[in-house]
Amino acid sequence: MATNGETKGRARGRSRGPPPTSTARPPDTIAAPPTAVPTPPAAAQEPPTVGKTRGRGGTSVGPPTTGPSPTSSGSGGTPLSGIANMNIAGTGQGSGAGSGSGTGTGTGSTRGPSPRLVREDIRTRPEGLDKRGTSGTVVKVCSNFFELTQKKDFGIFQYAVSYNPEIDNKRFRSKLLYDHSDKIGNVRIFDGMTLYLPIMLSETESHYVSKRTSDNEDIHVTIKYTNKLHRDSPASLQLYNTLFRKLLEKIGMEQIGRYYYHYKRPQRIEKHKIEIWPGFITSILNYESRVMLCADVSHKLLRTDSVLDYLYQLYEETRGDFHEVATKKLVGEIVLTRYNNKTYRIDDIDWTKNPTHTFDTKEGPITYLEYYQKAYNRKLEDVQQPLLVSRPKKRDQRRGQEGPIYLVPEVCTRTGLSEETREDFHVMRDIAEHTRIKPDQRGRQLKSFMDELSNKPECQDIMNSWGIQFSSNILSFDARVAPPEKIFQKNSSYSYRPGDAEWSREMKGNELINTVPLTKYLLLFSRRDSAKAQDFFNNLAKVGPPMGMPIADPIVCELADDRTDTFLRAIKDNLDKKIQMVICLLPNNRKDRYDAIKKFCCVEYPVPSQVILGRTLNKKQTLFSVCTKVAMQLNCKMGGELWAVEIPLKRLMILGIDCYHDTAQKGRSVAAFISTTNETLTRFHSRVAFQHTGQELLDAIKLCMTSALRNYFNINQYLPDRIILYRDGVGDGQLGIVKDHEIPQFLECFETFDNYNPKFAVVVVKKRINTRVFLDEGGLTNPPPGTIIDTEVTKPEWYDFFLVAQSVRQGTVTPTHYNVLHDTSGLRPDHLQRLTYKLCHLYYNWQGTVRVPSPCQYAHKLAFLVGQSIHKEPSLELSNRLFFL
């Protein structure tokens, strides 16, 4: 058995490249350069909240010892290229043109966010439309917004600055302008071309003369007033966001990726080698009637062991396949370099390089060992460790960054959560104690955050200089709660408790709306699971008849082993056209075996399939409940229906679209289309299309929409009069693509049918939002299901609303945002809101309401199955069944 030293030697000994005097790399290939070398921008940035990345990470805790602060990448305001690289000056706001981390009297400058394109928000609200609904019970709610106010004598005044003769160097332009600080004041923002001041100068055009020190030539500086910015203009909003980032820095927060965190206040979970950094997501935008700050609690998860420690661990576990396993585990992860708190995406591992190799600097070649010792006083212990490779994204390339950045594993920390960690109940439970915050606790943290800003003198100096203030209390306003829906089954109907929005108890003993008898099906299991298989069938046969679903004896296939080939061969040998279902009982959740079974049953030999893990059947006391849910899934997969709600609209079709990245092919994603086929909106037709990065869904839309309409006509003998599309998987920056490219394709598709012009609406569904809503009843609690918000925190230019459809017992509920991009449906806002809530009741994998309309949730399930497991279009023979449930 190898000693620990031998293990490390073998792990690091894999890095055997050319000698240390190999070809030098350009400055932008280093991990984090010394003072003489420009800092490369970070690679892909990790979203901050739990469960949103695959990253991991961590070494010792502590602030970076040296090096520039991360440059800001924005915190949510409308981006504006003119303010993107701006200098901020003001009392106590920095002293120098570097990172702005010093203290001074206000003549220095600070780098602003990187340039981004200006994009005015797409207007979706028709002129004169009152988007407020009226039905439901009015309740008092609060939301995580704080109003921004500006003092009477202050504003944002814009001036154009010109030079004669012309000066190209931005820093020198700033110096020449700041020579006249006694005239323009120390509180200003200058982007090299445009000057922003909080007060108006006495003259609309001013002329000054500065001396160029190199040749003593006179430079004429002209400052010309252009206009006073409106408080909700894109330039003003970007300026407010830039100022707010300065406030965050003043209270000791540092930007990690896109958001700000208190890296000096970590919460450690020692037994899992995890630490959590508390932070906040902030953005200042214009809302329905005022400019407001939206602030929400965020957490950054990091590992406390380094990437090198993780490589040692992998070597111990894998040995022979070490290179392959390490690459598979780390590529795609987000790491953080502790010395400067910047995040990078790992794109590769270079096993031929190690810290003794050199890269070029302005002072000549330097090894990574020497660089870390010189720049950070950090001695690297393992001189044979490989180097991690992070390639620049397109946006980084546009900034001039070329070639990869090389990172040393010993100084890198994994961030986020791995798939293995997510599956560990104990780890997730311990993490949730820190990150799953109740509404009242979230409210207190937000209040404390705003109090800290208002009580910090440096923050007050900045806000007073620009005449801005934030309200100290979260926003309070009225919302409405829709009444609970009545649930219909075959011979009964019932309601549910409004606070729970769940009806599993009420379903017991009631027949499902439409059932398919299970008369011929395969039950496959390995020999060691034979007892579990027998218990499973016995209980399945008991739960079926009360639902109105007779279940016959299965064709039993007891297998000698649990190899993938054994399962596939058994399915193929026993399959015939009368087989309705294939049920596989698996001993573990090996992905390759699951993928192979699903691909076989969805593509090669189309038949509905159900995969069950053996551990799901371990507990005798829950076996009956498990079999009940499985029986309902089987019924859906064979074309049955479980329950319904009242849908007053007739001849209506609902569409749901969602996308998911294909894990088998980089740059390709899966688009899933779900359409309803009956009047109760409980039967569905599905299609799948593949698209590449940057490609619009043009061809796929025509194909899938035509298929949906023809299928609807074949079933009903008429086409729908009204079509409502719920489009998921669209960010705010992609609204223009949907509006300008996708919607016209739908309209053109309708024209291919003779004299067909249905009423049509397109609603963009957005789940990942930072808006939180609390019910205010003396204390903050989660609002009940059916809560609708269509005022105050909505956008004035959008036809939008928020809906809380689900019941949440732990943590704080997140509403879903709906933005109506196109509407000729003839439905009033009330009707569209109520229809959306009704559709949240029709997802058959859960006897309760879900966050999004059921066609969206089904589209997500289908896209996930195809993108994760089968990587091909499923057989059209299954298209009218929920085979993917």
Secondary structure, DSSP 8 states (H G I E B T S, - for coil): ---HHHHHHHHHHT---S-TT-----GGGSSS--TTS------S----STTS------------SSS-------SSS---HHHHT-EEE-TTS-SSSSSS-S--SS------------------S-TT-------SEEEEEEESEEEEEE-TT--EEEEEEEEES----HHHHHHHHHTTHHHH-S-EEE-SSEEEESS--SSSEEEEEEEETTTTEEEEEEEEEEEEE-TTSHHHHHHHHHHHHHHHHHTT-EEETTEEE-TTS-EEEGGGTEEEEEEEEEEEEE-SSSEEEEEEEEEEEEEEEEHHHHHHHHHHHHGGGHHHHHHHHHTT-EEEETTTTEEEE--EEETT--TTSEE--TT--EEHHHHHHHHH----S-TT--EEEE---HHHHHTT--S-EEE-GGGEEEES--HHHHT-HHHHHHHHHHH---HHHHHHHHHHHHHHHHH-HHHHHHHHHHTEEE-SS-EEEEEEE-----EE-SS-EE---TTT-B-HHHHTT---SB---B-SEEEEEEGGGHHHHHHHHHHHHHHTGGGT--B---EEEEESS--HHHHHHHHHHH--TT--EEEEEESS--HHHHHHHHHIIIIIS---EEEEEGGGG--HHHHHHHHHHHHHHHHHHTT-B--EE-----SEEEEEEEEEE-TTSTTEEEEEEEEE-STTS--EEEEEEEEETT--SHHHHHHHHHHHHHHHHHHHSS--SEEEEEE-S--GGGHHHIIIIIHHHHHHHHHTSTT---EEEEEEEE------EEEESSSEE---TTEEE-SSSS-TTS-EEEEE-S--SSS----EEEEEEEE-S---HHHHHHHHHHHTT--TTSSB--SS-HHHHHHHHHHHHIIIII-S---GGGTTS-TT-
